Amino acid sequence: MLLDLINIVKVRRAIVYFGLVLAVLLLQNTVLSRIPIMGVRAFIVPIAVVAVGYFEGGVWGGVFGLIIGFSCDVGLNDSPVMLTVLFPVIGFFSGTLAMFFVNRRFFSFFFVSLAALVLTAVCQMFKFIALTDTNLVPVLITAGLQTLWSLPFAFAIYYPCRAVSGTNLSK
């Protein structure tokens, strides 16, 4: 009787997405943190949050964003709660966008990922602009380069997440 309450397909997908969390964090922390291009490192975690929200809906995207945001805040010594708050918002709104406003094809996914990367860069640079007396131009250049360097990873994240979700785009 208790097993009738459990949707085994959703449990399997949650386990696969947990593996995706580990893979993205491993790639982010071990490989991409060691490869700076023009002094800037890629930050691909927002793309993974967008992908889960995009294919599974806003609730899954929000929960996935909360888990991965907390993991990033613990792993990165940047700010204590910024990513824990930002990533559930990104996951929820990307799921809402995909459900009501945009299709689930790669072109729209690319632009939603771009918006998530820009929002993440704006939140990361906020403390440098608002709280300290910092020149705006280098901060904006760094944010733009981080976004451009992270954006090609949308190709690598989109297709595995689409396969896991079982979304058929030919209909």
C-alpha positions in Angstrom: 0.0 0.0 0.0 2.8 2.4 0.8 4.5 1.6 -2.5 1.4 2.7 -4.4 2.0 6.2 -3.1 5.5 6.4 -4.6 5.9 7.3 -8.3 9.0 5.2 -9.2 9.5 7.1 -12.5 9.9 10.4 -10.6 12.2 8.8 -8.1 14.4 7.6 -10.8 14.5 11.0 -12.5 15.3 12.6 -9.2 18.3 10.2 -8.8 19.5 11.0 -12.3 19.2 14.7 -11.6 21.1 14.3 -8.4 23.9 12.6 -10.4 23.7 15.7 -12.7 24.2 17.9 -9.7 27.3 16.0 -8.8 28.6 16.0 -12.3 28.1 19.7 -12.8 29.6 20.6 -9.5 32.5 18.3 -10.1 33.1 19.9 -13.5 32.7 23.3 -12.1 35.0 22.9 -9.1 37.7 20.7 -10.6 38.0 21.5 -14.3 36.5 24.9 -15.0 37.9 26.6 -11.9 41.4 25.8 -13.2 40.9 27.1 -16.8 40.8 30.9 -16.9 40.3 32.6 -20.2 41.5 36.2 -20.0 41.4 35.8 -16.2 37.8 34.8 -16.1 36.4 31.3 -15.2 33.2 29.8 -16.5 30.2 29.4 -14.2 27.9 26.7 -15.7 25.7 25.9 -12.7 22.9 28.4 -13.6 22.6 26.6 -17.0 21.9 23.3 -15.2 19.3 24.9 -13.0 17.6 26.4 -16.0 17.7 23.0 -17.7 15.9 21.2 -14.9 13.3 23.9 -14.5 12.9 24.0 -18.3 12.1 20.3 -18.7 10.6 19.4 -15.3 8.7 22.5 -14.4 9.0 25.3 -11.9 8.7 23.2 -8.7 11.4 20.8 -9.7 13.6 23.7 -10.9 13.1 25.5 -7.6 14.0 22.5 -5.5 16.9 21.6 -7.8 18.0 25.3 -7.6 17.8 25.3 -3.8 19.9 22.1 -3.5 22.6 23.2 -6.0 22.6 26.8 -4.7 23.2 25.6 -1.2 26.0 23.3 -2.5 27.6 26.1 -4.4 27.4 28.5 -1.4 29.0 25.8 0.8 31.7 25.0 -1.8 32.5 28.5 -3.0 33.6 31.0 -0.5 32.0 33.9 -2.3 28.8 34.9 -0.4 27.0 32.9 2.2 23.4 32.9 0.9 23.3 34.6 -2.5 23.2 31.5 -4.7 20.9 29.7 -2.3 18.3 32.4 -2.9 19.1 33.1 -6.6 19.1 29.6 -8.0 15.6 28.6 -6.8 14.3 31.8 -8.4 16.1 31.0 -11.6 14.8 27.4 -11.6 11.2 28.3 -10.8 11.0 31.1 -13.4 12.7 29.0 -16.1 10.1 26.3 -15.5 7.3 28.8 -15.6 8.6 30.3 -18.8 8.9 26.9 -20.5 5.4 25.9 -19.3 3.5 29.1 -20.4 5.5 31.4 -22.6 8.3 29.7 -24.6 8.8 26.4 -26.3 11.2 23.8 -25.1 13.5 23.9 -28.1 17.2 24.7 -27.9 16.9 28.2 -29.3 14.7 29.4 -26.5 16.6 27.4 -23.9 19.8 29.2 -25.0 18.3 32.7 -24.4 16.8 31.7 -21.1 20.2 30.4 -20.1 21.7 33.7 -21.2 19.3 35.6 -19.1 20.1 33.4 -16.1 23.8 33.8 -16.6 23.4 37.6 -16.9 21.3 37.7 -13.7 23.9 35.6 -11.9 26.7 37.9 -13.0 24.7 41.0 -12.0 24.1 39.5 -8.5 27.8 38.6 -8.2 29.0 42.1 -9.2 26.4 43.9 -7.0 28.6 43.9 -3.9 31.5 45.4 -5.9 29.4 48.2 -7.3 27.2 49.0 -4.4 29.3 48.4 -1.4 32.8 49.4 -2.5 34.2 52.2 -4.6 35.1 50.2 -7.7 35.5 51.2 -11.3 32.4 50.0 -13.2 34.1 49.1 -16.5 36.4 46.2 -15.3 33.5 44.7 -13.3 31.2 44.8 -16.4 34.0 43.4 -18.6 34.5 40.5 -16.2 30.8 39.8 -15.9 30.4 39.8 -19.7 33.4 37.5 -20.2 32.1 35.1 -17.6 28.7 35.0 -19.4 30.3 34.5 -22.8 32.7 31.8 -21.5 29.8 29.9 -19.8 27.3 30.1 -22.6 28.7 27.3 -24.8 28.1 24.8 -22.1 24.4 25.2 -22.7 24.9 22.7 -25.6 26.4 20.2 -23.3 23.7 20.5 -20.6 20.5 20.8 -22.8 20.6 17.5 -24.6 21.3 15.2 -21.6 18.6 16.9 -19.6 16.1 16.6 -22.5 16.9 12.9 -22.7 16.4 12.4 -19.0 13.1 14.2 -19.0 11.8 12.2 -21.9 10.5 15.3 -23.7 9.5 14.6 -27.2 9.9 17.8 -29.3 8.6 16.3 -32.5 4.9 16.7 -31.5 
